[in-house]
Amino acid sequence: MNAVLEIVISLLLLAGAFFALVGSLGLVRLPDFFMRLHGPAKATTLGVGSIIIGSAIFFSTRGDGLSLHELLIALFLFITAPISAHIVAKAALHLELPAIERTQGKSEVEVIDAKGK
């Protein structure tokens, strides 16, 4: 394997790890449910997608050809993650979970102050 390909794979893996970390931190640090849902849904999808693409490139260069397993996993991930996040958000709206003032689209949910009251 040449050095350029190794650098590309390494950058994809590092970018994927960074996005997964940012999504995890968003889950922990953001103040209400709707904001917590946004971090993992966006950043972790990019993170896992980058790692899978790096894996597909790595195994495609070492094997017989294009690795379809990783491509199918990435396709499934990019289709299902936004749909599941949307369904969870709609369920939270239906349950009328509270949101802080900074949350956009709060006309349908109970607004609480930043301290959770």
Long-range contacts (C-beta under 8 A, 24 or more apart in sequence): 1-61, 1-62, 5-57, 5-61, 8-54, 8-57, 9-54, 9-57, 9-58, 10-54, 12-50, 12-51, 12-53, 12-54, 12-57, 13-50, 13-51, 13-54, 15-46, 15-47, 15-50, 16-46, 16-47, 16-48, 16-49, 16-50, 16-51, 16-52, 16-54, 17-47, 17-51, 18-47, 19-43, 19-44, 19-46, 19-47, 19-50, 20-44, 20-47, 20-48, 20-51, 21-47, 22-47, 23-47, 31-100, 31-102, 31-114, 31-116, 32-97, 32-98, 32-99, 32-100, 32-103, 32-112, 33-92, 33-97, 33-99, 34-89, 34-92, 34-97, 34-99, 34-103, 34-109, 35-100, 35-102, 35-103, 37-85, 37-88, 37-89, 37-92, 41-81, 41-82, 41-85, 44-81, 45-77, 45-78, 45-81, 45-82, 48-77, 49-74, 49-77, 49-78, 52-77
